Amino acid sequence: MTQKLLLAAALLAAACCAHALTPATILERAQAIQGWLVEQRRTLHACPEPGFQEKATHDHITRFLDSHNIPYKTGLAQTGIVATIGSGRPVVALRTDMDALPIHEPQGAEYRSKNEGWMHACGHDGHMAMALGAARLLAEAARAGELPAGSVKIVFQPAEEGGAGGDIMIQEGALDGVDAAFAMHVMPHLPSGSLHSRGGTIMAGALSFRVTVAGRGGHAAMPHLNVDPVVAAAGLMSALQTIVSRETSPLGSGVLSITMLRAGDAYNVIPDEVMFGGTIRGLTHEHLLYMKRRIEEMSPAVAAAYGCNATVDWRLDEQPYYPPTVNDEKAAAFAMQAGASLLGAEQVATAEPLMTGEDFAFFCRKVPCALLFLGIRNETAGAVHALHSPKFTLDEGVLYKGAAVHATLATEYLRANAVSARDEL
């Protein structure tokens, strides 16, 4: 009985101390490390790396964790890291992505990419800086006895841009014991410093495809002696556009975009084959499967009308299927309420779903979760260009707010879901 009373007293004392760590306090402390956050972001921006190859990024993060005595586990999905602050239940996870894009960054910033042909053009450098800031704030609070009882896991995930690193990390145990998870993505179309989320689907499911149309090539001056795959491919590309425009409800949301086309190399030669590829997106798994099935049905049928053959490759080894990202209703409402307590209600709004894909979707299939959008649009800072653009940049003025949002989500979740002494025993 004595041990039970001592544990109950310890939990009660921890809860009392935790009340000192308010959102206002977190925001003030985050603002005080804004300069450090900018340094972190610029250091990470200068070393963009492909998915599953984020070695320098991994080393930078683990050096930080070591210097702040934050325990962590590495080797998940090759370069992934899970850091843990606090102990016991409940357990909440904060997730950030690590990888970059195969984009050549133009000359300009002094901290531009040192890895030619690769660029942090999707904000992952900022995401990591904000997660590191949250880790610093939470670790300092834990040492001061201010952190509510429970554990915060910070998940640094590789290969978001196509490798489904999140799915692999989950399979390897990154979310074992986790009760809920939160993530944030910067968005250049939303006002800088604003926070947006919603219950239900917030980002689309995605699949990429490659279609090969095979004919019989020959001299362009004698097309009647050949079977022209160029004409067949053109007819097929036009036909595929009707899947969304004529076969799915205009009240639904679907995208079929053909983004690449490769054929012959000579002006006077009809090639043997044509390859084109693209992506399909849908806000529901069922919608995406319908578009997938119709591409598989239409491709050989339309090509056959031109005397050609067509095959469809879904590239799952290179670009795994990303399901729709579906926020838990309660988790999203909690996140927006926590954000309002930190930034003010006027800075928090309901998000419109986007047709972009996100492998945080795998987290949402495992535990209750919420993905949030952090606005970064600031014309003065030049933060007006789209994600995945070589001109993309972010408004560094939001970094402390993002770090504070992460830290507030974690502390408020632990406080709201405190495990009683009886449950702990």
MOZIPE-V612332 format. One record per residue. N is the residue number from 0. PHI is phi in whole degrees, 0 to 359 (NA if undefined). PSI is psi in radians with two decimals (NA if undefined). Layout:
{{N | PHI | PSI} {N | PHI | PSI}}
This chain:
{{0 | NA | -0.65} {1 | 299 | -0.73} {2 | 297 | -0.68} {3 | 296 | -0.73} {4 | 294 | -0.70} {5 | 295 | -0.72} {6 | 294 | -0.74} {7 | 298 | -0.71} {8 | 294 | -0.68} {9 | 295 | -0.75} {10 | 296 | -0.69} {11 | 294 | -0.72} {12 | 295 | -0.70} {13 | 297 | -0.73} {14 | 295 | -0.69} {15 | 295 | -0.77} {16 | 297 | -0.60} {17 | 294 | -0.43} {18 | 295 | -0.27} {19 | 288 | -0.38} {20 | 269 | 1.50} {21 | 268 | 2.84} {22 | 305 | -0.66} {23 | 297 | -0.72} {24 | 296 | -0.75} {25 | 299 | -0.79} {26 | 298 | -0.72} {27 | 296 | -0.76} {28 | 291 | -0.63} {29 | 295 | -0.71} {30 | 297 | -0.56} {31 | 291 | -0.36} {32 | 252 | 0.33} {33 | 303 | -0.74} {34 | 299 | -0.72} {35 | 296 | -0.69} {36 | 297 | -0.71} {37 | 297 | -0.74} {38 | 299 | -0.75} {39 | 297 | -0.79} {40 | 297 | -0.76} {41 | 290 | -0.63} {42 | 297 | -0.79} {43 | 291 | -0.60} {44 | 297 | -0.58} {45 | 284 | -0.19} {46 | 232 | 1.03} {47 | 292 | 2.47} {48 | 221 | 2.66} {49 | 293 | 2.81} {50 | 302 | 2.43} {51 | 69 | 0.05} {52 | 235 | 0.43} {53 | 278 | 0.99} {54 | 293 | -0.89} {55 | 296 | -0.67} {56 | 297 | -0.82} {57 | 304 | -0.80} {58 | 293 | -0.65} {59 | 297 | -0.76} {60 | 293 | -0.78} {61 | 292 | -0.56} {62 | 298 | -0.74} {63 | 298 | -0.83} {64 | 298 | -0.72} {65 | 298 | -0.76} {66 | 293 | -0.38} {67 | 252 | 0.23} {68 | 54 | 0.72} {69 | 259 | 2.06} {70 | 292 | 2.62} {71 | 204 | 2.86} {72 | 238 | 2.37} {73 | 242 | 3.08} {74 | 89 | -0.02} {75 | 283 | 2.26} {76 | 50 | 0.70} {77 | 76 | -1.09} {78 | 246 | 0.11} {79 | 285 | 2.73} {80 | 223 | 2.42} {81 | 236 | 1.97} {82 | 262 | 2.60} {83 | 231 | 2.25} {84 | 239 | 2.25} {85 | 88 | -2.99} {86 | 205 | 2.78} {87 | 80 | -2.94} {88 | 257 | 2.76} {89 | 290 | 3.00} {90 | 234 | 2.14} {91 | 239 | 2.47} {92 | 247 | 2.47} {93 | 243 | 2.21} {94 | 245 | 2.43} {95 | 225 | 2.65} {96 | 261 | 2.78} {97 | 238 | -0.44} {98 | 275 | 2.90} {99 | 245 | -3.05} {100 | 243 | 2.63} {101 | 282 | 1.21} {102 | 233 | 2.35} {103 | 280 | 2.12} {104 | 275 | 2.22} {105 | 292 | 2.83} {106 | 298 | 2.60} {107 | 164 | -1.64} {108 | 297 | 2.53} {109 | 292 | -0.33} {110 | 256 | 0.41} {111 | 300 | 2.92} {112 | 305 | 2.31} {113 | 266 | -0.13} {114 | 255 | 1.62} {115 | 304 | 2.38} {116 | 91 | -0.06} {117 | 231 | 2.53} {118 | 207 | 2.49} {119 | 279 | 1.46} {120 | 255 | 0.23} {121 | 232 | 0.14} {122 | 87 | 0.12} {123 | 294 | -0.50} {124 | 298 | -0.75} {125 | 293 | -0.68} {126 | 301 | -0.81} {127 | 294 | -0.70} {128 | 299 | -0.73} {129 | 292 | -0.66} {130 | 293 | -0.69} {131 | 296 | -0.68} {132 | 297 | -0.74} {133 | 296 | -0.72} {134 | 299 | -0.74} {135 | 297 | -0.81} {136 | 296 | -0.76} {137 | 290 | -0.67} {138 | 295 | -0.72} {139 | 295 | -0.68} {140 | 294 | -0.69} {141 | 296 | -0.73} {142 | 294 | -0.50} {143 | 273 | 0.04} {144 | 74 | 0.37} {145 | 262 | -0.26} {146 | 283 | 2.28} {147 | 302 | 2.72} {148 | 300 | 2.45} {149 | 129 | -3.02} {150 | 232 | 2.52} {151 | 243 | 2.13} {152 | 256 | 2.24} {153 | 252 | 2.02} {154 | 259 | 1.99} {155 | 262 | 1.89} {156 | 252 | 2.22} {157 | 279 | 2.93} {158 | 54 | 0.92} {159 | 281 | -0.55} {160 | 278 | 0.90} {161 | 123 | -0.35} {162 | 266 | -0.03} {163 | 54 | 0.77} {164 | 300 | -0.54} {165 | 297 | -0.73} {166 | 298 | -0.75} {167 | 294 | -0.74} {168 | 299 | -0.70} {169 | 296 | -0.77} {170 | 299 | -0.50} {171 | 265 | 0.16} {172 | 103 | 0.16} {173 | 298 | -0.50} {174 | 254 | 0.18} {175 | 301 | 2.19} {176 | 82 | -0.04} {177 | 278 | 2.39} {178 | 267 | -0.51} {179 | 200 | 2.76} {180 | 220 | 2.59} {181 | 225 | 2.60} {182 | 213 | 2.86} {183 | 220 | 2.52} {184 | 227 | 2.31} {185 | 289 | 2.54} {186 | 223 | 2.04} {187 | 283 | -0.09} {188 | 265 | -0.01} {189 | 248 | 2.55} {190 | 304 | 2.42} {191 | 302 | 2.28} {192 | 88 | -0.11} {193 | 275 | 2.71} {194 | 236 | 2.35} {195 | 222 | 2.43} {196 | 201 | -3.14} {197 | 195 | 2.68} {198 | 281 | 2.65} {199 | 86 | -2.80} {200 | 292 | 2.20} {201 | 244 | -0.42} {202 | 219 | 2.69} {203 | 279 | 2.82} {204 | 280 | 2.73} {205 | 216 | 2.45} {206 | 223 | 2.54} {207 | 248 | 2.66} {208 | 222 | 2.75} {209 | 227 | 2.18} {210 | 248 | 2.27} {211 | 247 | 2.11} {212 | 255 | 2.07} {213 | 251 | 2.29} {214 | 229 | -2.45} {215 | 221 | 1.95} {216 | 282 | 2.98} {217 | 171 | -2.88} {218 | 292 | 2.34} {219 | 292 | -0.35} {220 | 281 | -0.18} {221 | 230 | 1.07} {222 | 299 | -0.44} {223 | 291 | -0.27} {224 | 267 | -0.05} {225 | 244 | 3.05} {226 | 238 | 1.83} {227 | 279 | 1.90} {228 | 284 | -0.29} {229 | 292 | -0.83} {230 | 296 | -0.72} {231 | 297 | -0.75} {232 | 295 | -0.69} {233 | 297 | -0.75} {234 | 295 | -0.68} {235 | 292 | -0.73} {236 | 299 | -0.69} {237 | 293 | -0.74} {238 | 296 | -0.67} {239 | 297 | -0.50} {240 | 294 | -0.36} {241 | 283 | -0.21} {242 | 300 | -0.81} {243 | 280 | -0.78} {244 | 285 | -0.42} {245 | 233 | -0.16} {246 | 243 | -0.22} {247 | 241 | 2.71} {248 | 296 | 2.38} {249 | 294 | -0.23} {250 | 274 | -0.18} {251 | 268 | -3.11} {252 | 230 | 2.03} {253 | 214 | 2.62} {254 | 225 | 2.33} {255 | 230 | 1.91} {256 | 239 | 2.21} {257 | 265 | 2.09} {258 | 244 | -0.13} {259 | 212 | 2.58} {260 | 210 | 2.22} {261 | 225 | 2.28} {262 | 224 | -2.37} {263 | 285 | -3.13} {264 | 240 | -0.09} {265 | 236 | 2.61} {266 | 285 | -0.36} {267 | 243 | 0.38} {268 | 230 | 2.18} {269 | 280 | 2.19} {270 | 285 | 2.88} {271 | 285 | -0.54} {272 | 210 | 2.81} {273 | 231 | 2.41} {274 | 241 | 2.34} {275 | 222 | 2.75} {276 | 209 | 3.00} {277 | 179 | -2.67} {278 | 218 | 2.63} {279 | 239 | 2.54} {280 | 225 | 2.52} {281 | 207 | 2.59} {282 | 278 | -0.15} {283 | 229 | 2.68} {284 | 298 | -0.70} {285 | 295 | -0.70} {286 | 298 | -0.75} {287 | 295 | -0.73} {288 | 296 | -0.61} {289 | 296 | -0.83} {290 | 298 | -0.68} {291 | 299 | -0.82} {292 | 298 | -0.72} {293 | 292 | -0.61} {294 | 297 | -0.74} {295 | 295 | -0.59} {296 | 282 | -0.76} {297 | 285 | -0.61} {298 | 301 | -0.97} {299 | 292 | -0.55} {300 | 292 | -0.83} {301 | 293 | -0.76} {302 | 299 | -0.67} {303 | 297 | -0.56} {304 | 296 | -0.36} {305 | 257 | 0.11} {306 | 82 | 0.24} {307 | 249 | 2.99} {308 | 247 | 2.62} {309 | 222 | 2.39} {310 | 235 | 2.61} {311 | 243 | 2.26} {312 | 243 | 2.14} {313 | 272 | 0.04} {314 | 56 | 0.58} {315 | 294 | -0.47} {316 | 290 | -0.60} {317 | 271 | -0.66} {318 | 222 | 1.49} {319 | 300 | 2.75} {320 | 297 | 2.28} {321 | 254 | 2.03} {322 | 287 | 2.91} {323 | 301 | 2.55} {324 | 272 | 1.94} {325 | 247 | 1.90} {326 | 288 | 2.41} {327 | 295 | 2.33} {328 | 302 | -0.82} {329 | 290 | -0.70} {330 | 296 | -0.70} {331 | 294 | -0.74} {332 | 297 | -0.74} {333 | 299 | -0.79} {334 | 297 | -0.72} {335 | 291 | -0.63} {336 | 293 | -0.75} {337 | 297 | -0.72} {338 | 297 | -0.69} {339 | 294 | -0.64} {340 | 293 | -0.42} {341 | 269 | -0.87} {342 | 258 | -0.26} {343 | 104 | 2.48} {344 | 300 | -0.53} {345 | 290 | -0.26} {346 | 264 | 0.04} {347 | 240 | 2.30} {348 | 215 | 2.83} {349 | 284 | 2.29} {350 | 277 | 2.60} {351 | 273 | 2.45} {352 | 299 | 2.59} {353 | 245 | 2.65} {354 | 271 | 0.09} {355 | 283 | 2.72} {356 | 260 | 2.83} {357 | 200 | 2.21} {358 | 275 | 0.16} {359 | 297 | -0.27} {360 | 306 | -0.60} {361 | 292 | -0.61} {362 | 297 | -0.73} {363 | 291 | -0.36} {364 | 280 | -0.30} {365 | 262 | -0.76} {366 | 220 | 2.82} {367 | 302 | 2.36} {368 | 209 | 2.97} {369 | 210 | 2.28} {370 | 261 | 2.35} {371 | 242 | 2.64} {372 | 254 | 2.29} {373 | 250 | 2.02} {374 | 293 | 2.47} {375 | 227 | 0.15} {376 | 290 | 2.07} {377 | 209 | 1.83} {378 | 297 | -0.61} {379 | 298 | -0.66} {380 | 274 | -0.03} {381 | 77 | 0.20} {382 | 272 | 1.28} {383 | 230 | -0.12} {384 | 270 | 2.66} {385 | 291 | 2.74} {386 | 302 | 2.55} {387 | 70 | 0.26} {388 | 263 | 2.50} {389 | 295 | -0.24} {390 | 266 | 0.00} {391 | 299 | 2.39} {392 | 212 | 2.90} {393 | 239 | 2.74} {394 | 282 | 1.84} {395 | 295 | -0.24} {396 | 295 | -0.27} {397 | 269 | -0.10} {398 | 301 | -0.77} {399 | 292 | -0.55} {400 | 292 | -0.72} {401 | 296 | -0.73} {402 | 298 | -0.71} {403 | 293 | -0.66} {404 | 299 | -0.84} {405 | 304 | -0.88} {406 | 295 | -0.66} {407 | 291 | -0.74} {408 | 303 | -0.76} {409 | 294 | -0.89} {410 | 292 | -0.71} {411 | 291 | -0.58} {412 | 294 | -0.80} {413 | 300 | -0.74} {414 | 294 | -0.74} {415 | 286 | -0.36} {416 | 240 | 0.57} {417 | 304 | 2.37} {418 | 271 | 2.25} {419 | 291 | 2.77} {420 | 302 | -0.63} {421 | 294 | -0.76} {422 | 296 | -0.67} {423 | 294 | -0.60} {424 | 283 | NA}}
